[in-house]
Amino acid sequence: MNALPDDLAHDRHRPRYHFLPHANWMNDPNGLIHWQGYYHLFYQYNPHGPFHGTIHWGHARSADLCHWEHLPVALAPAPGDWDADGCWSGCAVNADGVPLLFYTGTSPQRQLLATGSPDLLHWQKHPEPLIATPPPDIDAGPHQDFRDPYIWRGDDGWYMVIGSQDVGKGGVILLYCSDDLLNWKYLHPLLRTSDVQNFPIWSGSMWECPNFFPLDESHVLMLSVWDQQVTYYPVAFTGDYAGQCFTPRRQSRVDWGGCFYAPQVLRDADNRALMWGWLWEQRARDAQLAAGWAGVMSLPRVLSLAPDGGLLQKPAPELAQLRLPAACAGVALDLTGASDALSAVHGEQLELWVEFDPLSAAEVGLDVCVAPDAVHGEHAEEFTRIAYDATRGVFYVDTTHASLSATAFHEIVTAPFTPQPGASVQLRVFVDHSVVEVFVDERVCFAVRSYPTHPDSLGLRPFARGGQPRFERLEVWELQEAI
């Protein structure tokens, strides 16, 4: 593909190994499919600017989950079509060798189909909607919130879930079945808000972008929480599926950061459950317009379940191919030793693997994107903090000091966390310019955005409060560009 324009190529906040289009707007991952040796990623895309509108399906592929080739737009809205106001989110299906895209057209929202060429570069839209309206017993609201089909093949045919709301009753996931992928029969709600009222995480008034898939010995229903035109966060329900009914047993936040949304899951040739999510910008709209781009895709995450049914996530191991020789490698270090080991490490494209035992420390963690005059000091004008607070029983990421820019959003995001008995805490961090992704013991994940203003806010710094921790492992790599 063509090289980036100079203004984008030299934009210090633009990621270099997370996927994003050359310019303009991107949101949800769509149509994930492993096809003829490539991972194909479709995504919500506006070719006309860095703002939501006139949504198309962008398209890229990768042979290794790291290096992506941009491909032509797959779906575009057209005047007079069922999707004239936008080609919204959906999924891809391999129908015995025939590639199909199922998606939501607007407005109003209805479920549509396109059939692809063998190389997935050309798509023919089906002439009529597959499902034109919500079921009559569901009040989807004045805008007919009824979207984002996700399809799988069961033992007795094809199944589809669609995200919706039932006004006054909360979110609902609708279940359909089909023998031929063209004619769909509504069955019943797979899950309603009333089914999960005893779970602690708030679930809004409407559920979108559902995924439903087996994982280990259970099933997972993943959905994204929406309320009053505001997107919040994705939630995963783990439970049992039998007789076309789902019984949730556990609820998990998929990501505790402030910008991860609308994840989609793909089964690859090795039967791994791989997940991507949309990382939205955390800066003012004017800053997005000035930059000329908005939205980034998360790193691919491999999913599994803990013995207690909790969702586990780890970075895809293929990402290790981006590593340059280790810039830092230490074991069994106290705070001073860790600080000395990190003092010479700087960068905007980094992977960190840290294992620590808090011992007597009330708080222990790591600062990234640190201004150089503060690497050895107590205070920095700019830094992003990633830490465990034993007093409160939480892990947190703090971006309140990440940027001096008035356009950058600042927040502290926290997740309940207790270290595993007798084990060190494993912390894996990926810094990619304005993106910071954090994996804690594979049990808690954060994705946040950080927009330093100093060109040399590139340092790393360990810290502790109220005691002396031990850093069992401290390893850092600079990562190559991949996009």
TIBA-757627 format. One line per 4 residues: their letters; for each residue x, y, z of C-alpha. Coordinates in nm, 4 decimals, padded with zeros to 6 digits. Example, Ala and Ser with C-alpha at 12.3 -4.5 7.8 and 13.67 -1.06 7.14 Angstrom:
2
AS) 01.2300,-00.4500,00.7800; 01.3670,-00.1060,00.7140
//
This chain:
483
MNAL) 00.0000,00.0000,00.0000; 00.1019,00.3633,-00.0350; 00.3195,00.5205,00.2311; 00.1599,00.7435,00.4908
PDDL) 00.1499,01.1188,00.4280; 00.4303,01.2994,00.6106; 00.2003,01.4511,00.8724; 00.0728,01.1067,00.9737
AHDR) 00.4070,00.9303,00.9395; 00.5601,01.1754,01.1878; 00.2655,01.1878,01.4284; 00.4192,01.0791,01.7599
HRPR) 00.0837,00.9632,01.8973; 00.0014,00.7358,01.6032; 00.0635,00.3664,01.6896; 00.3175,00.1690,01.4879
YHFL) 00.2371,-00.1951,01.5701; -00.1332,-00.1788,01.6579; -00.3489,-00.1981,01.3464; -00.5263,00.1118,01.2171
PHAN) -00.6152,00.2411,00.8691; -00.3964,00.4926,00.6896; -00.6223,00.7787,00.8001; -00.9760,00.8731,00.9042
WMND) -01.2142,00.6947,01.1407; -01.2167,00.3326,01.2596; -01.4319,00.1625,01.5208; -01.5583,-00.1951,01.5766
PNGL) -01.3736,-00.5027,01.4491; -01.6035,-00.6948,01.2141; -01.6072,-01.0140,01.0114; -01.3034,-01.1800,01.1673
IHWQ) -01.2211,-01.4929,00.9718; -00.9202,-01.7171,00.9062; -00.9332,-01.7807,00.5314; -00.6830,-01.9515,00.3027
GYYH) -00.3899,-01.8941,00.5372; -00.4691,-01.5339,00.6310; -00.6367,-01.3655,00.9235; -00.8893,-01.1229,00.7754
LFYQ) -00.9948,-00.8208,00.9770; -01.2874,-00.6097,00.8627; -01.3738,-00.2981,01.0591; -01.6104,-00.0033,01.0806
YNPH) -01.4553,00.2726,00.8714; -01.5373,00.6236,00.7541; -01.3224,00.7113,00.4500; -01.4342,01.0752,00.4635
GPFH) -01.2749,01.1871,00.7880; -01.1749,01.1093,01.1492; -01.5324,01.1067,01.2804; -01.8211,00.8608,01.2911
GTIH) -02.0431,00.8693,00.9807; -02.1039,00.7075,00.6383; -01.9791,00.3802,00.7814; -01.8102,00.1367,00.5404
WGHA) -01.6357,-00.1932,00.6078; -01.2596,-00.1515,00.5852; -01.0517,-00.4629,00.5242; -00.7016,-00.5908,00.6012
RSAD) -00.5290,-00.9263,00.6263; -00.2265,-01.0762,00.7996; -00.0422,-01.4048,00.7775; 00.1221,-01.3674,01.1192
LCHW) -00.1072,-01.1485,01.3363; 00.1565,-00.8735,01.3345; 00.2076,-00.7391,00.9833; -00.1094,-00.6232,00.8096
EHLP) -00.1836,-00.5618,00.4438; -00.4486,-00.2995,00.3713; -00.7106,-00.4197,00.1213; -00.9885,-00.2362,-00.0659
VALA) -01.3065,-00.1399,00.1179; -01.5374,-00.4421,00.1342; -01.8795,-00.2851,00.1905; -01.9991,00.0684,00.1191
PAPG) -02.3403,00.2286,00.1739; -02.5173,00.3309,-00.1453; -02.8199,00.5559,-00.2049; -03.1345,00.3483,-00.2307
DWDA) -02.9776,00.0401,-00.0702; -03.0979,-00.1138,00.2548; -02.7709,00.0111,00.4058; -02.7902,00.3642,00.2623
DGCW) -02.7116,00.5239,00.5999; -02.4278,00.2891,00.6889; -02.2937,-00.0657,00.6879; -02.2810,-00.1366,01.0592
SGCA) -02.1215,-00.4219,01.2510; -02.1518,-00.7928,01.1846; -01.9621,-01.1149,01.1241; -01.8114,-01.3390,00.8572
VNAD) -01.9116,-01.7013,00.7923; -01.7413,-01.9754,00.5943; -02.0461,-02.1495,00.4453; -01.8808,-02.4666,00.3127
GVPL) -01.6262,-02.2689,00.1145; -01.8442,-01.9677,00.0327; -01.7511,-01.6485,00.2227; -02.0462,-01.4526,00.3605
LFYT) -02.0705,-01.1247,00.5495; -02.3706,-01.0630,00.7748; -02.4141,-00.7046,00.8897; -02.6624,-00.4400,00.9992
GTSP) -02.7809,-00.1790,00.7508; -02.9209,00.1535,00.8624; -03.1641,00.3248,00.8875; -03.3774,00.1665,01.0259
QRQL) -03.1621,-00.1190,01.1485; -03.2041,-00.4526,00.9674; -02.9856,-00.7575,00.9060; -02.8231,-00.7902,00.5635
LATG) -02.6015,-01.0311,00.3705; -02.3193,-01.0059,00.1166; -02.1492,-01.2933,-00.0689; -01.7774,-01.2743,-00.1413
SPDL) -01.5378,-01.3809,-00.4123; -01.2839,-01.6526,-00.3242; -01.0181,-01.3880,-00.2517; -01.2600,-01.1866,-00.0315
LHWQ) -01.1975,-00.8743,-00.2397; -01.5370,-00.8441,-00.4089; -01.8774,-00.8603,-00.2403; -02.2282,-00.8880,-00.3824
KHPE) -02.5115,-00.7669,-00.1608; -02.8228,-00.9802,-00.1212; -03.1216,-00.7918,-00.2679; -03.3456,-00.8097,00.0412
PLIA) -03.2932,-00.7954,00.4178; -03.2659,-01.1307,00.5907; -03.4387,-00.9937,00.9011; -03.6125,-00.6601,00.8540
TPPP) -03.7593,-00.5905,01.1973; -03.7235,-00.6991,01.5598; -03.9641,-00.9605,01.6958; -04.3118,-00.8181,01.7647
DIDA) -04.2827,-00.8793,02.1399; -03.9639,-00.6677,02.1656; -03.9859,-00.2874,02.1869; -03.6485,-00.1905,02.0406
GPHQ) -03.7085,00.1809,02.0883; -03.7676,00.4779,01.8572; -03.4447,00.4129,01.6661; -03.5111,00.0366,01.6440
DFRD) -03.1905,-00.0652,01.8225; -03.1489,-00.4086,01.6666; -02.8016,-00.4800,01.5362; -02.4691,-00.6620,01.5050
PYIW) -02.5467,-01.0215,01.3967; -02.3106,-01.2961,01.5124; -02.3499,-01.6461,01.3634; -02.2252,-01.9951,01.4429
RGDD) -02.2941,-02.3465,01.3220; -02.4571,-02.5779,01.5741; -02.5126,-02.9516,01.5598; -02.8587,-02.8994,01.4114
GWYM) -02.8152,-02.5920,01.1923; -02.7097,-02.2288,01.1974; -02.7726,-01.9867,01.4814; -02.7596,-01.6084,01.5054
VIGS) -02.7614,-01.3665,01.7975; -02.8535,-00.9985,01.7587; -02.8101,-00.7222,02.0151; -03.1131,-00.5150,02.1097
QDVG) -03.3095,-00.3539,02.3885; -03.6597,-00.3958,02.5244; -03.7576,-00.0461,02.6318; -03.8036,-00.0187,03.0062
KGGV) -03.6645,-00.3688,03.0606; -03.3006,-00.3299,02.9561; -03.0747,-00.5098,02.7138; -03.1647,-00.8307,02.5344
ILLY) -02.9809,-01.0768,02.3099; -03.2131,-01.2326,02.0512; -03.1624,-01.5885,01.9246; -03.2505,-01.7044,01.5707
CSDD) -03.1995,-02.0284,01.3761; -03.1742,-02.1230,01.0081; -03.1146,-02.4244,00.7875; -02.9754,-02.2303,00.4915
LLNW) -02.8399,-01.8952,00.6237; -03.1087,-01.7129,00.4240; -03.4357,-01.7860,00.6022; -03.4228,-01.7123,00.9727
KYLH) -03.6681,-01.8084,01.2480; -03.6840,-01.6177,01.5740; -03.6638,-01.8465,01.8765; -03.6489,-01.6420,02.1981
PLLR) -03.4190,-01.4143,02.3976; -03.0927,-01.5894,02.4753; -03.0386,-01.3464,02.7625; -03.2263,-01.0521,02.9156
TSDV) -03.1284,-00.7932,03.1740; -03.3720,-00.9589,03.4147; -03.1620,-01.2786,03.3922; -02.8489,-01.1048,03.5229
QNFP) -02.9815,-00.8576,03.7796; -02.7957,-01.0354,04.0591; -02.4576,-00.9863,03.8943; -02.2610,-00.6820,04.0145
IWSG) -02.1549,-00.5110,03.6905; -02.4043,-00.2573,03.5565; -02.5322,-00.3519,03.2099; -02.7042,-00.0407,03.0730
SMWE) -03.0240,-00.0230,02.8685; -02.9129,-00.1833,02.5411; -02.6684,-00.4610,02.4463; -02.4743,-00.4534,02.1212
CPNF) -02.1984,-00.6454,01.9415; -02.2801,-00.9898,02.0888; -02.0463,-01.2882,02.0518; -02.1444,-01.6386,02.1630
FPLD) -01.8946,-01.9235,02.1577; -01.7773,-02.2340,02.3436; -01.4643,-02.1922,02.5539; -01.3063,-02.4846,02.7354
ESHV) -01.5996,-02.6643,02.9047; -01.8349,-02.3653,02.9087; -01.9955,-02.1091,02.6797; -01.9264,-01.7366,02.6766
LMLS) -02.1721,-01.4642,02.5824; -01.9830,-01.1409,02.5267; -02.1702,-00.8147,02.4755; -02.1041,-00.4417,02.4863
VWDQ) -02.2979,-00.2162,02.7214; -02.4732,00.0863,02.5700; -02.7011,00.3360,02.7412; -02.8603,00.6631,02.6256
QVTY) -02.6384,00.6929,02.3166; -02.3217,00.6306,02.5232; -02.0874,00.3321,02.4809; -01.9491,00.1946,02.8079
YPVA) -01.7606,-00.1386,02.8177; -01.7838,-00.5046,02.7147; -01.8989,-00.7720,02.9580; -01.8600,-01.1504,02.9356
FTGD) -02.1040,-01.3999,03.0858; -01.9709,-01.7526,03.1330; -02.2185,-02.0344,03.1747; -02.3971,-02.3392,03.0379
YAGQ) -02.5713,-02.3777,02.7014; -02.8147,-02.6590,02.6325; -03.1436,-02.6890,02.4483; -03.1006,-02.3452,02.2892
CFTP) -03.0913,-02.1888,02.6378; -02.8027,-02.0158,02.8131; -02.7614,-02.0069,03.1910; -02.4990,-01.7533,03.3026
RRQS) -02.2856,-01.8546,03.6010; -02.0281,-01.5756,03.6152; -01.9896,-01.2187,03.4914; -01.6570,-01.0522,03.3997
RVDW) -01.5465,-00.7152,03.2707; -01.3547,-00.7884,02.9508; -01.1319,-00.4827,02.9940; -01.1111,-00.2331,03.2803
GGCF) -00.9547,00.0518,03.0848; -01.1540,00.3413,02.9520; -01.1385,00.2823,02.5767; -01.1813,-00.0889,02.4857
YAPQ) -01.5153,-00.1720,02.3201; -01.7066,-00.3971,02.0787; -01.4703,-00.6985,02.0844; -01.5109,-00.9793,01.8352
VLRD) -01.3799,-01.3352,01.8644; -01.2387,-01.5615,01.5921; -01.1538,-01.9324,01.5961; -00.8334,-01.9866,01.4016
ADNR) -00.6869,-02.2987,01.2399; -00.5444,-02.4044,01.5786; -00.8882,-02.3629,01.7407; -00.7672,-02.0717,01.9491
ALMW) -01.0211,-01.8095,02.0527; -00.8621,-01.4827,01.9361; -01.0173,-01.1499,02.0284; -00.9730,-00.7944,01.9031
GWLW) -01.1443,-00.4810,02.0328; -01.1780,-00.1196,01.9261; -00.9653,00.1305,02.1213; -01.1285,00.4693,02.0919
EQRA) -00.9478,00.7991,02.1333; -00.9333,00.9620,02.4757; -00.8806,01.3171,02.3603; -01.1071,01.5967,02.2434
RDAQ) -01.2779,01.5842,01.9054; -01.0809,01.8877,01.7837; -00.7561,01.6994,01.8492; -00.8845,01.3999,01.6524
LAAG) -00.9837,01.6191,01.3594; -00.6444,01.7903,01.3622; -00.4641,01.4542,01.3700; -00.6605,01.3186,01.0721
WAGV) -00.7221,00.9775,01.2269; -00.9208,00.8251,01.5137; -00.9490,00.4710,01.6460; -00.7037,00.1829,01.6861
MSLP) -00.7460,-00.1934,01.7016; -00.6266,-00.3708,02.0150; -00.3593,-00.6358,02.0024; -00.4963,-00.9859,01.9406
RVLS) -00.5708,-01.1594,02.2700; -00.5931,-01.5363,02.3270; -00.8879,-01.6322,02.5485; -00.9287,-01.9169,02.7952
LAPD) -01.1098,-01.9791,03.1234; -00.9743,-01.9968,03.4763; -01.0829,-02.2883,03.6975; -01.3405,-02.0592,03.8620
GGLL) -01.4893,-01.9640,03.5232; -01.3252,-01.6240,03.5031; -01.2100,-01.5011,03.1631; -00.8339,-01.5211,03.1006
QKPA) -00.6605,-01.3141,02.8327; -00.3024,-01.3075,02.7127; -00.1300,-01.1391,02.4191; -00.1005,-01.3596,02.1117
PELA) 00.2461,-01.5238,02.1243; 00.3078,-01.4225,01.7618; 00.3717,-01.0680,01.8868; 00.7125,-01.1832,02.0146
QLRL) 00.8431,-01.1715,01.6572; 00.8370,-00.7915,01.6811; 01.0942,-00.7891,01.9617; 01.4384,-00.6437,01.9129
PAAC) 01.7178,-00.7710,02.1432; 01.6250,-00.7206,02.5078; 01.6992,-00.3695,02.6303; 01.6798,-00.4800,02.9923
AGVA) 01.6864,-00.8176,03.1660; 01.7036,-00.8522,03.5435; 01.6059,-01.0990,03.8156; 01.5545,-01.0774,04.1931
LDLT) 01.5934,-00.6991,04.2124; 01.4963,-00.4633,04.4903; 01.3486,-00.1231,04.4063; 01.6897,00.0413,04.3662
GASD) 01.8151,-00.2377,04.1430; 01.5037,-00.2232,03.9287; 01.5336,00.1538,03.8971; 01.8972,00.1242,03.7902
ALSA) 01.8118,-00.1468,03.5369; 01.5394,00.0650,03.3771; 01.7208,00.3987,03.3861; 01.8779,00.3555,03.0424
VHGE) 01.5650,00.2192,02.8713; 01.3565,00.4605,02.6667; 01.1068,00.4173,02.3885; 00.7600,00.4613,02.2443
QLEL) 00.7287,00.1021,02.1153; 00.7961,-00.1270,02.4084; 00.6976,-00.4577,02.5608; 00.7576,-00.5061,02.9333
WVEF) 00.7426,-00.8333,03.1236; 00.7558,-00.7747,03.4976; 00.7014,-01.0207,03.7809; 00.7007,-00.8850,04.1334
DPLS) 00.6283,-00.9911,04.4892; 00.4817,-00.7002,04.6866; 00.6226,-00.8358,05.0154; 00.5634,-00.5552,05.2669
AAEV) 00.4838,-00.2837,05.0110; 00.1403,-00.1267,05.0325; 00.1663,-00.0212,04.6694; 00.3975,-00.1297,04.3884
GLDV) 00.4047,-00.0735,04.0161; 00.5606,00.0877,03.7161; 00.5485,00.4253,03.5457; 00.5767,00.4406,03.1662
CVAP) 00.6111,00.7346,02.9269; 00.8067,00.9230,03.1947; 00.9699,01.2611,03.1338; 01.3517,01.2232,03.1571
DAVH) 01.4036,01.4820,03.4301; 01.1828,01.2774,03.6583; 01.3088,00.9232,03.6011; 01.5074,00.9440,03.9252
GEHA) 01.2764,01.1899,04.1012; 00.9581,01.1691,04.2986; 00.7430,01.3708,04.0617; 00.7160,01.3819,03.6840
EEFT) 00.5384,01.6318,03.4693; 00.4226,01.3444,03.2500; 00.3910,00.9744,03.3282; 00.1346,00.6929,03.3147
RIAY) 00.1188,00.4798,03.6297; 00.0361,00.1072,03.6404; 00.0134,-00.0266,03.9945; -00.1155,-00.2725,04.2519
DATR) -00.2604,-00.1200,04.5690; -00.2657,-00.3868,04.8399; -00.4457,-00.1597,05.0845; -00.7501,-00.1241,04.8602
GVFY) -00.7213,-00.4635,04.6888; -00.7122,-00.3149,04.3386; -00.4948,-00.2854,04.0335; -00.5142,00.0511,03.8592
VDTT) -00.3886,00.2579,03.5680; -00.3585,00.6329,03.6259; -00.3394,00.8745,03.3310; -00.3996,01.1913,03.5332
HASL) -00.0347,01.2892,03.4731; -00.0005,01.1337,03.1276; -00.0250,01.4578,02.9311; -00.0040,01.8320,02.9833
SATA) -00.2381,01.8813,02.6874; -00.5776,02.0293,02.7677; -00.7303,01.8095,02.4948; -00.6261,01.4784,02.6554
FHEI) -00.8678,01.3028,02.8890; -00.7348,01.2047,03.2320; -00.8661,00.9250,03.4521; -00.7839,00.6531,03.7017
VTAP) -00.9291,00.3136,03.6125; -00.9342,00.0386,03.8748; -01.0127,-00.3321,03.8907; -01.0544,-00.5598,04.1934
FTPQ) -00.7392,-00.7675,04.2282; -00.5871,-01.0120,04.4760; -00.2530,-01.1832,04.3992; -00.2594,-01.5598,04.3680
PGAS) -00.1419,-01.7251,04.6920; 00.2294,-01.8014,04.6885; 00.2845,-01.6549,04.3415; 00.4395,-01.3384,04.2055
VQLR) 00.2230,-01.0927,04.0147; 00.2833,-01.1110,03.6391; 00.2534,-00.7775,03.4621; 00.2820,-00.7485,03.0843
VFVD) 00.2666,-00.4016,02.9321; 00.2655,-00.2918,02.5672; 00.3396,00.0731,02.4921; 00.2734,00.1876,02.1357
HSVV) 00.2880,00.5674,02.1226; -00.0591,00.6714,02.2481; -00.1723,00.3152,02.3316; -00.0944,00.1336,02.6565
EVFV) -00.2270,-00.2228,02.6998; -00.1813,-00.3983,03.0342; -00.2250,-00.7678,03.1244; -00.2159,-00.8617,03.4950
DERV) -00.1858,-01.2345,03.5674; -00.3965,-01.2826,03.2500; -00.6961,-01.2131,03.4783; -00.7271,-00.8337,03.4545
CFAV) -00.6687,-00.6228,03.1432; -00.6572,-00.2492,03.0832; -00.6368,-00.0560,02.7579; -00.5832,00.3187,02.7937
RSYP) -00.4634,00.6082,02.5805; -00.1755,00.8388,02.6750; -00.0778,01.1522,02.4809; 00.2460,01.2986,02.6234
THPD) 00.3409,01.6462,02.5063; 00.7142,01.6249,02.5806; 00.8981,01.4592,02.2898; 01.1226,01.2834,02.5411
SLGL) 00.8560,01.1399,02.7736; 00.9952,00.7965,02.6962; 01.1314,00.6643,03.0258; 01.0402,00.3831,03.2638
RPFA) 01.0395,00.3914,03.6436; 00.9455,00.1342,03.9086; 00.7971,00.2598,04.2319; 00.6739,00.1385,04.5680
RGGQ) 00.5108,00.2846,04.8759; 00.5050,00.1639,05.2341; 00.7595,-00.1145,05.1984; 01.0143,-00.2867,04.9774
PRFE) 00.8949,-00.5209,04.6973; 01.1081,-00.7690,04.5056; 01.1133,-00.7722,04.1251; 01.1567,-01.1380,04.0331
RLEV) 01.1703,-01.0651,03.6601; 01.2242,-00.7396,03.4752; 01.2545,-00.7631,03.0977; 01.1983,-00.4977,02.8318
WELQ) 01.2085,-00.5135,02.4537; 01.1765,-00.2423,02.1949; 00.9282,-00.3527,01.9277; 00.9562,-00.3058,01.5532
EAI) 00.7047,-00.1182,01.3446; 00.4490,-00.3488,01.1848; 00.1870,-00.1219,01.0271
//
